[in-house]
């Protein structure tokens, strides 16, 4: 399995690999945003809401700066 993936990646040029990584990065960002919204719904009355909000704000800033 690993060899198949390795050979596939070796056959690609670097632009394609970076495109795949960018797509995965974007999908990860979408997932984090969905988790963010879900957590806001779950912890709206929680004493930890401010902490979670700060953590996700840091994620948003990190993704926006790349």
C-alpha positions in Angstrom: 0.0 0.0 0.0 2.7 2.5 1.0 4.8 1.6 -2.1 1.8 2.2 -4.3 1.3 5.7 -2.8 5.0 6.4 -3.0 5.2 5.4 -6.6 2.1 7.5 -7.4 3.6 10.6 -5.8 7.0 10.0 -7.4 5.2 10.1 -10.8 3.6 13.5 -10.1 5.3 16.8 -10.6 5.7 19.1 -7.7 2.9 21.5 -8.7 0.4 18.6 -8.6 1.6 17.5 -5.2 1.3 21.0 -3.8 -2.2 21.3 -5.3 -3.2 18.1 -3.5 -1.7 19.4 -0.3 -3.5 22.7 -0.8 -6.8 20.9 -1.3 -6.3 18.8 1.8 -5.4 22.0 3.7 -8.6 23.7 2.5 -10.7 20.7 3.4 -9.1 20.7 6.9 -9.9 24.4 7.2 -13.6 23.6 6.3 -13.7 20.8 8.9 -12.2 23.1 11.6 -14.9 25.7 10.8 -17.6 23.1 11.1 -16.2 21.9 14.4 -16.0 25.6 15.5 -19.7 26.2 14.7 -20.6 22.9 16.4 -18.6 23.7 19.5 -20.2 27.1 19.7 -23.5 25.5 19.7 -22.5 22.9 22.4 -20.7 25.3 24.7 -22.7 28.4 24.4 -23.5 28.4 28.1 -20.1 26.9 29.1 -17.5 28.7 31.2 -14.9 27.5 28.6 -16.5 29.3 25.7 -14.0 32.2 25.7 -11.1 29.8 25.8 -12.4 27.8 22.9 -13.1 31.0 21.0 -9.5 32.1 21.5 -8.1 28.8 20.3 -10.2 28.8 17.1 -9.4 32.5 16.5 -5.7 31.5 16.5 -6.5 28.7 14.0 -8.3 31.2 11.7 -5.4 33.7 11.9 -2.9 30.9 11.1 -4.8 29.7 8.1 -5.5 33.2 6.8 -1.8 34.1 7.0 -0.7 31.2 4.7 
